[in-house]
Amino acid sequence: MSEPENESDVFRRNLLHFMKLRGFSAASLSRKAGLNSRAVKDIEERRTGSPRISTVFKLARALDMAPEILLGLTVPQADHPGQQPAHDPEIDAFLSSLSQSERESLAASIRHLIQLGQR
C-alpha cells in the first residue's frame, strides 16, 4: 500500500494536471510565471518539495486560476463537460466536516493570502 499524499504531492499533482490541460511545458510555464527557467521542472521532478507561497501564487496567476485550487483546498468547475478536476479526497472530507462559519472563515483567510500574494 502506498503512503498518503502530503500537501506538496497534492500541489505537484494539481500543477502538472493544469499545466498539461492548458498546454504549457515546464519551461514555458516558468517563464510566464516570471520564475527561473527550471522552477516548474524542479517541482515536476521532485527536486523542490515545498515551493514558497509566492511561487504558488505566481504559478496560479500564470495558469489563470486561484491558488487554492493548486493547493487542493477547493475543487474547480470542470473546464470541459465530463472532465474530472484534480483534487484531494482527504481535503474534500476535511472541508465537508467544517461548519458553514468555519468554511467562511477559512475562505476569508485564503482570500487574504491571495491579496497578499498579488502585491
Backbone bond lengths (Angstrom), bond angles and torsions (degrees), N, CA, C in turn:
res aa  C-N    CA-C-N  psi(-1)  N-CA   C-N-CA  omega(-1)  CA-C   N-CA-C  phi
1 M - - - 1.449 - - 1.527 108.33 -
2 S 1.336 117.11 138.38 1.465 120.58 -177.71 1.530 110.81 -85.35
3 E 1.337 113.99 159.62 1.459 120.02 178.80 1.527 109.79 -70.67
4 P 1.335 117.59 149.86 1.469 119.20 176.75 1.529 109.75 -67.13
5 E 1.328 115.37 152.84 1.459 120.08 178.52 1.518 110.71 -68.59
6 N 1.324 116.00 141.25 1.457 119.60 172.13 1.528 107.90 -97.65
7 E 1.323 117.06 -179.96 1.460 122.02 -176.10 1.533 111.59 -59.46
8 S 1.326 116.91 -39.79 1.466 120.12 179.90 1.526 111.60 -65.91
9 D 1.332 116.89 -36.55 1.464 120.84 177.59 1.528 110.69 -66.13
10 V 1.326 116.51 -41.11 1.471 121.03 179.01 1.523 109.40 -62.88
11 F 1.345 116.63 -46.70 1.456 120.81 178.89 1.526 110.08 -59.42
12 R 1.310 117.46 -48.81 1.467 122.01 -178.60 1.519 110.65 -59.45
13 R 1.319 116.83 -47.39 1.474 121.17 -179.09 1.528 110.18 -60.61
14 N 1.331 117.09 -46.29 1.459 120.09 -179.43 1.525 111.37 -66.67
15 L 1.324 117.58 -41.38 1.462 121.25 178.21 1.525 110.11 -58.26
16 L 1.319 116.94 -49.39 1.463 120.41 -178.14 1.530 111.50 -65.16
17 H 1.318 116.95 -37.52 1.471 121.54 178.23 1.525 110.45 -61.02
18 F 1.334 116.94 -51.58 1.459 120.03 -175.90 1.530 111.96 -75.48
19 M 1.309 117.30 -28.73 1.463 120.85 174.97 1.535 108.84 -62.12
20 K 1.315 116.55 -48.03 1.468 121.13 179.48 1.529 110.31 -66.01
21 L 1.313 117.12 -43.92 1.457 121.79 -178.65 1.527 111.34 -58.58
22 R 1.328 116.39 -36.60 1.466 120.53 -177.63 1.534 112.94 -95.38
23 G 1.337 116.65 3.57 1.458 121.16 172.30 1.519 116.21 78.23
24 F 1.315 117.56 25.64 1.459 121.22 178.39 1.517 111.30 -92.95
25 S 1.321 115.87 144.31 1.465 120.62 164.69 1.527 105.77 -87.49
26 A 1.311 116.60 167.64 1.470 119.87 178.14 1.530 110.61 -59.58
27 A 1.323 117.01 -44.53 1.469 120.85 -178.15 1.524 111.86 -66.53
28 S 1.347 117.00 -41.59 1.466 118.87 -177.79 1.526 111.12 -69.02
29 L 1.324 117.48 -35.96 1.465 119.64 176.89 1.526 110.46 -68.90
30 S 1.313 117.30 -40.94 1.473 120.23 176.65 1.523 110.36 -57.35
31 R 1.338 116.43 -46.10 1.471 120.53 179.58 1.521 111.48 -62.07
32 K 1.336 116.78 -48.09 1.464 120.34 -178.16 1.528 111.06 -61.18
33 A 1.327 116.40 -34.04 1.471 121.15 -179.01 1.531 112.09 -81.04
34 G 1.328 117.06 -7.60 1.460 120.01 -178.90 1.524 113.09 76.42
35 L 1.324 116.01 27.19 1.466 121.58 179.91 1.518 109.28 -104.67
36 N 1.322 116.87 169.45 1.463 118.46 176.45 1.527 108.87 -64.44
37 S 1.313 115.91 156.55 1.462 121.01 -171.08 1.526 114.17 -61.94
38 R 1.322 118.21 -20.39 1.467 121.69 -178.92 1.527 113.47 -98.05
39 A 1.311 118.64 -3.63 1.470 121.30 -171.02 1.537 112.38 -55.25
40 V 1.331 116.97 -53.69 1.469 119.80 -177.58 1.530 110.30 -69.76
41 K 1.322 117.03 -37.91 1.475 120.13 178.44 1.532 110.39 -60.98
42 D 1.330 116.54 -38.59 1.468 120.33 178.40 1.525 111.31 -65.28
43 I 1.330 117.07 -37.56 1.476 120.39 175.77 1.522 109.29 -67.45
44 E 1.327 115.61 -45.70 1.464 121.38 -178.97 1.530 111.36 -58.24
45 E 1.317 116.42 -41.36 1.469 121.25 -177.38 1.527 113.02 -92.32
46 R 1.310 116.55 11.36 1.470 124.07 177.52 1.535 113.15 61.67
47 R 1.311 117.34 27.57 1.468 120.48 173.31 1.520 109.98 -79.25
48 T 1.321 115.54 -27.03 1.459 122.29 175.63 1.513 106.59 -111.71
49 G 1.321 116.71 115.65 1.456 120.19 -177.81 1.504 113.85 -83.45
50 S 1.317 116.44 -45.41 1.462 121.82 -177.02 1.519 109.56 -131.17
51 P 1.344 116.69 94.67 1.461 118.20 179.82 1.527 111.94 -66.81
52 R 1.322 115.65 154.42 1.465 120.39 178.24 1.528 109.84 -64.49
53 I 1.320 116.02 154.82 1.463 120.47 -179.41 1.524 110.65 -61.10
54 S 1.338 117.90 -34.49 1.467 119.99 178.39 1.531 110.56 -63.63
55 T 1.326 117.07 -34.65 1.467 120.95 177.16 1.521 110.54 -66.63
56 V 1.331 116.83 -41.83 1.465 121.18 178.18 1.526 109.82 -59.55
57 F 1.319 117.33 -45.07 1.468 121.28 -179.01 1.526 111.14 -66.49
58 K 1.313 118.17 -41.23 1.471 120.93 178.87 1.527 110.90 -63.34
59 L 1.328 116.39 -42.42 1.461 119.92 179.18 1.531 110.99 -67.28
60 A 1.310 116.85 -39.67 1.465 119.87 178.00 1.527 110.60 -61.95
61 R 1.335 117.05 -45.21 1.468 119.81 177.92 1.526 110.78 -60.95
62 A 1.321 117.24 -43.45 1.466 120.78 -179.96 1.528 111.57 -62.70
63 L 1.317 116.90 -32.31 1.468 121.99 178.56 1.521 112.22 -89.30
64 D 1.341 116.37 -0.04 1.464 122.88 179.60 1.528 111.22 57.07
65 M 1.334 114.31 52.63 1.459 119.74 179.50 1.521 109.96 -148.69
66 A 1.295 115.89 165.47 1.458 121.55 178.98 1.528 109.95 -75.79
67 P 1.337 117.25 140.18 1.464 120.09 179.63 1.530 113.09 -58.73
68 E 1.328 116.97 -32.70 1.461 118.61 -178.26 1.526 112.01 -63.84
69 I 1.333 117.66 -23.38 1.467 120.09 175.46 1.522 109.52 -70.02
70 L 1.339 116.77 -46.26 1.473 119.67 178.12 1.520 111.21 -61.90
71 L 1.326 116.32 -34.93 1.466 120.35 -178.92 1.522 112.97 -79.25
72 G 1.328 116.93 -6.91 1.463 120.62 179.46 1.509 113.76 79.44
73 L 1.339 117.14 18.69 1.461 120.51 -178.87 1.516 112.82 -87.32
74 T 1.309 116.47 -16.64 1.456 121.59 176.66 1.517 107.92 -149.00
75 V 1.302 115.87 157.59 1.456 121.56 -177.82 1.523 107.87 -106.02
76 P 1.336 117.61 127.83 1.467 119.90 179.86 1.516 111.92 -74.77
77 Q 1.314 115.13 162.26 1.460 119.71 169.02 1.522 106.52 -69.82
78 A 1.294 117.59 142.94 1.466 120.60 179.73 1.521 109.96 -62.88
79 D 1.336 116.56 136.55 1.466 122.16 178.36 1.520 111.64 -70.02
80 H 1.317 116.59 -28.40 1.456 121.52 -178.81 1.524 108.14 -136.43
81 P 1.342 117.43 146.49 1.471 119.46 178.65 1.528 111.08 -55.11
82 G 1.305 115.82 136.11 1.453 121.23 178.03 1.510 114.60 83.63
83 Q 1.327 117.81 -6.04 1.471 120.86 -179.53 1.520 109.25 -82.64
84 Q 1.285 116.45 132.36 1.459 121.64 177.66 1.519 109.55 -98.67
85 P 1.339 119.02 114.03 1.463 119.34 179.47 1.527 111.33 -68.54
86 A 1.339 115.18 154.81 1.467 120.73 177.28 1.523 108.91 -74.32
87 H 1.311 116.88 131.63 1.456 120.74 174.81 1.517 108.94 -158.13
88 D 1.314 113.97 173.91 1.457 120.75 -174.96 1.524 108.99 -111.76
89 P 1.321 118.94 116.08 1.466 121.50 -179.40 1.531 113.05 -59.06
90 E 1.326 116.92 -32.50 1.469 119.72 178.73 1.530 110.79 -65.46
91 I 1.329 116.22 -41.19 1.471 119.84 177.81 1.521 109.65 -68.22
92 D 1.334 117.07 -40.85 1.462 119.93 176.60 1.528 110.89 -57.52
93 A 1.332 116.60 -43.62 1.467 120.43 179.54 1.525 110.69 -64.15
94 F 1.338 116.40 -41.36 1.461 120.24 178.19 1.526 110.59 -61.11
95 L 1.335 116.64 -48.31 1.467 120.05 -179.19 1.524 111.19 -61.82
96 S 1.323 116.41 -37.41 1.466 120.37 178.86 1.523 112.08 -66.25
97 S 1.328 116.38 -26.11 1.471 119.51 -178.32 1.532 112.61 -79.63
98 L 1.332 117.12 -11.86 1.467 120.73 -178.07 1.521 111.25 -81.34
99 S 1.314 115.57 148.58 1.453 120.09 173.59 1.526 108.78 -73.48
100 Q 1.314 116.90 167.29 1.464 121.24 178.75 1.524 110.73 -57.90
101 S 1.324 117.73 -43.49 1.471 120.03 -179.28 1.529 111.29 -67.06
102 E 1.332 117.48 -35.61 1.469 120.30 177.09 1.534 110.96 -67.48
103 R 1.349 116.35 -40.29 1.474 119.63 177.31 1.527 110.43 -64.16
104 E 1.336 116.94 -40.63 1.466 120.66 178.80 1.524 110.76 -64.59
105 S 1.320 116.93 -39.57 1.460 120.95 178.22 1.530 110.76 -65.46
106 L 1.318 116.62 -43.28 1.461 121.06 177.59 1.528 110.34 -62.89
107 A 1.326 116.97 -44.25 1.473 120.70 178.85 1.524 110.80 -61.50
108 A 1.339 117.75 -40.30 1.464 121.13 178.19 1.530 110.36 -63.44
109 S 1.319 116.85 -40.18 1.469 120.75 178.01 1.523 111.13 -64.56
110 I 1.308 116.78 -41.41 1.470 120.80 179.14 1.526 109.84 -65.97
111 R 1.352 117.17 -42.72 1.467 119.63 177.31 1.518 110.84 -59.81
112 H 1.329 116.95 -39.36 1.465 121.29 178.15 1.535 110.41 -62.84
113 L 1.325 117.02 -43.90 1.464 120.98 177.21 1.527 110.96 -62.05
114 I 1.321 116.64 -39.03 1.471 120.57 178.10 1.516 110.13 -62.01
115 Q 1.324 116.80 -44.75 1.461 120.41 178.88 1.514 110.69 -62.09
116 L 1.309 117.68 -41.70 1.470 121.09 178.21 1.525 110.69 -63.34
117 G 1.311 117.03 -38.91 1.452 121.18 -179.19 1.518 112.99 -70.96
118 Q 1.330 117.86 -21.21 1.459 121.22 -178.51 1.531 111.95 -89.23
119 R 1.309 117.31 -2.71 1.472 119.90 179.82 1.487 111.51 -80.25
